[in-house]
Amino acid sequence: MPGFLAKIEFVAGAILLAVITFLVFIAATMRFFGHPLIWSVDLAQLLFIWLCFIGATRAMRERGHLGVDYLVRPFPYRYRLALETTLSALFIAFLLLLAVEGYDLTMLNKERQFGDSGLSYAWVTIAVPAGCVMLTISILGNLVQAWRSAKGDRMLVFTRTAAEEEAAIETGAVE
C-alpha cells in the first residue's frame, strides 16, 4: 500500500507542478500582451498550497525531512525507536488538532470568494486538514514499518538509517 500511495503522491505532485508552471507562464504571457488573466494566478496559488502538502507527505513517507539527530545518534536503536515513537504520538496529536481546526476554518470560509477566481476560499483552507490527514497516515505508516523491522532492518520513524541513506544516494533520491 505505501508504494501505491507514493506513486499517487508522485503523479499528483508532478501534475500539479506542471499545471502551476503552465498557469504562471500563460499569465505572464497574457500580461505581456496587455490581457492579464487574474484568475490564473489565484488558481496557481491554490494548487501550490496543495502541492506543498503533497510534497511534505512524500518527504515524510521517505523520511526526507530535515532533522538534527546529533544528540540521539549515539543512543542504541531501541532508545531511538522509543523516542521517535513518542515524538510520533505528539506529532499525530498536533496534526489531528490542526485538522479539526482547519476543518472549522474551512466551514467558516465556504461563502468567501478566493481572489478574482470565483472559487470558494474553502478550497484553500481545506488543504490544511487534508494535508494533516495525509501526514498522519505517513507517520503511522512509518511507525508501523519501524516497529515491524525492529528485529531486522531496524528502520526508524523519522530518521533514515545509514543503510537507507546509502540506498537513497545510490538510487539518486538524495544528492
C-alpha positions as CSV (number, residue, x, y, z in Angstrom):
1,M,0.0,0.0,0.0
2,P,2.7,2.6,0.8
3,G,4.2,2.0,-2.7
4,F,0.9,2.7,-4.2
5,L,0.4,5.9,-2.2
6,A,3.9,7.0,-3.1
7,K,3.1,6.6,-6.8
8,I,-0.2,8.6,-6.4
9,E,1.7,11.3,-4.5
10,F,4.4,11.5,-7.2
11,V,1.9,11.7,-10.1
12,A,-0.3,14.2,-8.3
13,G,2.7,16.3,-7.4
14,A,4.1,16.2,-11.0
15,I,0.7,17.1,-12.5
16,L,0.2,20.0,-10.0
17,L,3.7,21.3,-10.7
18,A,3.1,21.2,-14.5
19,V,-0.3,22.9,-14.2
20,I,1.2,25.6,-11.9
21,T,4.0,26.2,-14.3
22,F,1.7,26.4,-17.3
23,L,-0.7,28.8,-15.5
24,V,2.1,31.2,-14.4
25,F,3.6,31.1,-17.9
26,I,0.2,31.8,-19.5
27,A,-0.5,34.6,-17.0
28,A,2.9,36.3,-17.7
29,T,2.5,35.9,-21.5
30,M,-1.0,37.3,-21.5
31,R,0.0,40.2,-19.2
32,F,2.8,41.0,-21.6
33,F,0.3,41.3,-24.4
34,G,-2.0,43.5,-22.3
35,H,-4.6,40.9,-21.4
36,P,-3.9,39.8,-17.8
37,L,-5.6,36.6,-16.6
38,I,-6.1,37.4,-12.9
39,W,-7.8,34.1,-12.2
40,S,-4.7,32.1,-13.3
41,V,-2.5,33.5,-10.6
42,D,-5.2,32.7,-8.0
43,L,-5.5,29.1,-9.3
44,A,-1.7,28.7,-9.3
45,Q,-1.6,29.8,-5.7
46,L,-4.4,27.4,-4.7
47,L,-2.6,24.5,-6.5
48,F,0.7,25.4,-4.9
49,I,-0.8,25.1,-1.4
50,W,-1.9,21.6,-2.3
51,L,1.4,20.8,-3.8
52,C,3.2,21.8,-0.6
53,F,1.1,19.4,1.5
54,I,1.6,16.6,-1.1
55,G,5.3,17.2,-1.1
56,A,5.5,17.3,2.7
57,T,3.7,14.0,2.8
58,R,6.0,12.4,0.3
59,A,9.1,13.7,2.2
60,M,7.6,12.3,5.5
61,R,7.0,8.9,3.9
62,E,10.6,8.8,2.6
63,R,12.0,10.1,5.8
64,G,13.4,13.0,3.8
65,H,12.6,16.0,6.1
66,L,15.5,17.8,7.6
67,G,16.3,16.8,11.1
68,V,19.1,17.1,13.7
69,D,20.0,13.7,15.2
70,Y,23.4,14.6,16.5
71,L,22.4,14.1,20.2
72,V,20.5,10.9,19.7
73,R,22.7,9.2,17.1
74,P,25.0,7.6,19.8
75,F,22.0,6.0,21.5
76,P,21.1,2.4,21.0
77,Y,18.5,1.6,18.4
78,R,15.7,0.7,20.8
79,Y,16.0,4.1,22.7
80,R,15.9,6.0,19.4
81,L,12.9,4.0,18.3
82,A,11.2,4.7,21.6
83,L,12.0,8.4,21.3
84,E,10.7,8.6,17.7
85,T,7.6,6.7,18.7
86,T,6.9,9.2,21.4
87,L,7.5,12.1,19.0
88,S,5.2,10.4,16.5
89,A,2.4,10.4,19.1
90,L,3.0,14.1,19.8
91,F,3.1,15.0,16.1
92,I,-0.1,13.0,15.3
93,A,-1.9,14.6,18.2
94,F,-0.9,18.1,16.9
95,L,-1.8,17.2,13.3
96,L,-5.2,15.9,14.3
97,L,-5.8,19.1,16.3
98,L,-4.7,21.2,13.3
99,A,-7.0,19.1,11.1
100,V,-10.0,19.8,13.3
101,E,-9.3,23.5,13.5
102,G,-8.6,23.6,9.7
103,Y,-11.9,21.9,9.0
104,D,-13.7,24.5,11.2
105,L,-11.9,27.3,9.3
106,T,-13.0,25.7,6.1
107,M,-16.6,25.7,7.1
108,L,-16.3,29.4,8.1
109,N,-14.9,30.2,4.6
110,K,-17.4,28.4,2.4
111,E,-19.1,31.6,1.3
112,R,-15.9,33.6,1.0
113,Q,-14.6,34.1,-2.6
114,F,-10.9,33.4,-3.4
115,G,-9.5,36.4,-5.1
116,D,-10.9,37.1,-8.6
117,S,-11.2,33.4,-9.5
118,G,-14.8,32.9,-8.3
119,L,-13.8,29.8,-6.3
120,S,-14.7,29.4,-2.7
121,Y,-11.9,30.1,-0.3
122,A,-12.8,26.7,1.3
123,W,-10.7,25.1,-1.5
124,V,-7.7,26.8,0.0
125,T,-8.4,26.1,3.7
126,I,-9.4,22.5,3.2
127,A,-5.8,21.8,2.2
128,V,-4.8,22.1,5.8
129,P,-7.0,19.3,7.2
130,A,-6.4,17.2,4.1
131,G,-2.6,17.7,4.4
132,C,-2.7,16.9,8.1
133,V,-4.6,13.7,7.5
134,M,-2.1,12.7,4.7
135,L,0.9,13.5,7.0
136,T,-0.7,11.5,9.8
137,I,-1.1,8.5,7.5
138,S,2.5,8.8,6.5
139,I,3.7,9.0,10.1
140,L,1.6,6.0,11.1
141,G,2.9,4.0,8.1
142,N,6.5,4.8,9.1
143,L,5.7,3.9,12.7
144,V,4.3,0.5,11.7
145,Q,7.2,-0.1,9.4
146,A,9.7,0.8,12.1
147,W,8.2,-1.5,14.7
148,R,7.9,-4.4,12.2
149,S,11.5,-4.0,11.2
150,A,12.8,-3.7,14.8
151,K,14.4,-7.1,14.7
152,G,15.7,-7.0,11.1
153,D,16.3,-3.8,9.1
154,R,16.0,-1.6,12.2
155,M,14.2,1.3,10.5
156,L,13.2,4.4,12.3
157,V,10.1,6.6,12.1
158,F,11.6,9.9,11.1
159,T,15.3,9.2,10.6
160,R,17.0,7.3,7.8
161,T,19.4,4.7,8.9
162,A,22.9,4.6,7.3
163,A,21.8,1.8,5.1
164,E,18.7,3.7,3.9
165,E,20.8,6.8,3.3
166,E,23.3,4.8,1.2
167,A,20.4,3.3,-0.8
168,A,18.9,6.7,-1.4
169,I,22.2,8.0,-2.6
170,E,22.6,5.1,-5.0
171,T,19.2,5.5,-6.5
172,G,19.6,9.2,-6.9
173,A,16.9,10.2,-4.4
174,V,19.5,12.2,-2.5
175,E,22.3,14.3,-3.9
